[in-house]
Amino acid sequence: MELNEHPLGPALQSELASITGRKTVPNILINGKSIGGGDDVEKLHLEGELIERVKNLGGKRVEVTAVESEEKRRRRRRR
């Protein structure tokens, strides 16, 4: 459901904006800190910064394991 169609939508958007500076969703939060929306997370990933950002914001509770993408597997098989 879209926030603008939900009875609590305006209040939720207002609260999101006051906490994170963003009132749109998705709004990805790690330990209460926004790293942005879907496009922002994709950009961090493509720039190779997502894992480090998650580690930094997640602290000791986060363990990141690299997963090979399907595209990398295909390229490796072609060699």
C-alpha positions as CSV (number, residue, x, y, z in Angstrom):
1,M,0.0,0.0,0.0
2,E,1.2,3.5,-0.8
3,L,1.7,5.8,2.2
4,N,-0.5,8.5,0.6
5,E,-3.3,5.9,0.5
6,H,-2.9,4.7,4.1
7,P,-4.9,6.4,6.9
8,L,-1.6,6.9,8.9
9,G,0.4,7.8,5.8
10,P,0.8,11.5,6.2
11,A,1.8,11.1,9.9
12,L,4.3,8.3,9.0
13,Q,5.8,10.5,6.2
14,S,6.1,13.4,8.6
15,E,7.8,11.2,11.2
16,L,10.2,9.8,8.7
17,A,11.1,13.3,7.5
18,S,11.8,14.5,11.0
19,I,13.9,11.5,11.9
20,T,15.8,10.9,8.6
21,G,15.3,14.0,6.4
22,R,13.4,11.8,3.9
23,K,9.7,11.2,3.7
24,T,9.6,8.8,0.9
25,V,9.8,5.0,1.1
26,P,11.6,2.8,0.8
27,N,13.8,4.4,3.4
28,I,16.5,2.0,4.4
29,L,17.6,2.4,8.0
30,I,20.5,0.8,9.8
31,N,20.6,1.4,13.5
32,G,18.2,4.3,13.0
33,K,20.3,6.0,10.3
34,S,18.9,6.4,6.8
35,I,21.2,5.3,4.0
36,G,18.5,6.4,1.5
37,G,16.0,4.7,-0.7
38,G,16.2,2.0,-3.3
39,D,18.1,4.1,-5.9
40,D,20.6,5.3,-3.2
41,V,21.3,1.7,-2.1
42,E,21.7,0.6,-5.6
43,K,24.2,3.4,-6.2
44,L,26.2,2.5,-3.1
45,H,26.3,-1.1,-4.3
46,L,27.4,-0.2,-7.8
47,E,30.1,2.2,-6.4
48,G,31.4,-0.6,-4.1
49,E,30.4,1.3,-1.0
50,L,27.4,-0.5,0.3
51,I,29.1,-3.2,2.3
52,E,31.4,-0.7,4.0
53,R,28.5,1.5,4.9
54,V,26.5,-1.4,6.3
55,K,29.5,-2.5,8.4
56,N,30.2,1.0,9.7
57,L,26.6,1.7,10.7
58,G,25.9,-1.8,11.9
59,G,28.9,-2.1,14.2
60,K,30.0,-5.4,15.7
61,R,26.6,-6.9,15.2
62,V,27.1,-7.1,11.4
63,E,28.9,-9.8,9.5
64,V,29.0,-9.4,5.7
65,T,29.6,-12.4,3.5
66,A,30.3,-11.7,-0.2
67,V,27.9,-13.5,-2.6
68,E,28.9,-13.9,-6.1
69,S,26.4,-12.4,-8.5
70,E,24.8,-14.4,-11.3
71,E,26.5,-12.2,-13.8
72,K,30.0,-12.8,-12.3
73,R,29.3,-16.5,-12.4
74,R,28.3,-16.4,-16.1
75,R,31.4,-14.4,-17.0
76,R,33.6,-16.8,-15.1
77,R,32.1,-19.8,-16.9
78,R,32.7,-18.2,-20.3
79,R,36.5,-18.1,-19.6
